[in-house]
Amino acid sequence: MSYAPFPLIDLTGSPRERGRQHGQAVPDRIKRGIAMYAETLLASGVAWKDLERRAEALVPTIDKFDPGYVEEMRGIAEGSGQPFAGIVLMNARTELVVAARRQHIEKHFPDGCTAALALPSASADGVLLHGQNWDWRADCAETGVVLRIRRDDGPDILTFTEAGGLARSGLNSAGIGLTANALECDRDYQRGLGVPLPFIRRKVLESAYLADAVRTIFATPKLGSNHMAVSHCGGEAFGFECAPDETFWLAPDDGIYVHANHWISEPARAKVKDTGLAETPCSIYRDRRVRDHLSPKRGKLTLEDFREAFFDDYASPWSVCRPPRPNNRGAIVATSAMILMRPAEGHLEACPMPALNRTFTTYGLTPDITAQRAAAAE
């Protein structure tokens, strides 16, 4: 079965202008994504008017974090012809859906994802490698996009995300790479205020220095848990298991790092209760299978090795590479996209629905070698 490549959208200018360009480029994909999540909210008892109220309630928090993000979302709404509340939903769907679930005891569909990276010392040609499988709603294989964002006030960005979203995973011209995986714990959604995760990811990808990215992750209040793996092409990378009120960091093991959807740092496992494994029980072996595939090739790893590891189909459909199947709550989920990156070169490959389609498209961003060297020197 074939799937259309994720559209590449070039964005330039002010935040509002970038948003309009985004919305005008893929209005149908944005409309489809909004309808999918609005339906989930409706099943949880949240009608459109209530969604509008909830979306507007998030705006002050987002505006305080970065007012440009609110402007960009307003531009996306204008360009696509969709309501502003729908664009907020595309950028805060986890926060909005989980809040509805907790109030109405209804459906929630947690992300999956298996991520990995290899430091230069572990790769065949001394270049950092970073990638992931994104496990989520199967429909997202047809609503994803790749944004190439030209900025005047920082590094350019190449990011895979859902149409209407500001960022998910990707890289920037300064050599920063990012992937993200869902986590859940007993502290989630207990606090009143927090920045929705896509805006934190976008801020990480705007970072010129690894230290800036780390500061963003540690300093930004969150509503729910999440894991982010952040790399810099100069040869450093870390994983961050984030509870709403505390962040636990991990380092690669002899140049290789793998993370799925359960807490693995010893301090985190001692302090938080993992509430996500009931929904993603395969997580306990997905990360081990990817690690076992990559470790014997340490020092010789290539993106092809990452590709093979992420295609692993052991215990399918509960596998690293998931074909479409109903999850525990009835939604059709799958590995919606496989993302492979060489951040130093601005190289990103993406494949929609890899369990059924093995056609990759390559997307490029011109690296800023001067900025990469300056960041490494720091």
VENMOZI-V243224 format. One line per field, one symbol per residue. psi: psi as a letter, one per 30 degrees, with the letter a starting at -180 (. if undefined). Layout:
psi=???
This chain:
psi=kkkklkkkjkklaleeeeeeeeefeheeeeeeeeeeeeeeeefggjleeeeeeeeeffeeeeeeejffeeeeeeeeeeefglkeeeeeeffheeeeeeeeeeeghakkjklbkklllkleffleggkkkkllkjjakefffgfllkkjjkkfgaklkjkklkkflfldlallfggklklkkklklffkhfleklkkeeeeeeeeffkfkeeeeeeeeefkklelllkkkklkffgkklkjjjlegkkklllljhfkkkkbglkfkeeeffflkjgffeeiffeffeeeeeefeeefgkfgklfeeeeeeffkgkgkgilejklklkafgfkjlljfkkkkkiefghkkkkjkifffkgjkkkklkjkjeeeeeeeee.
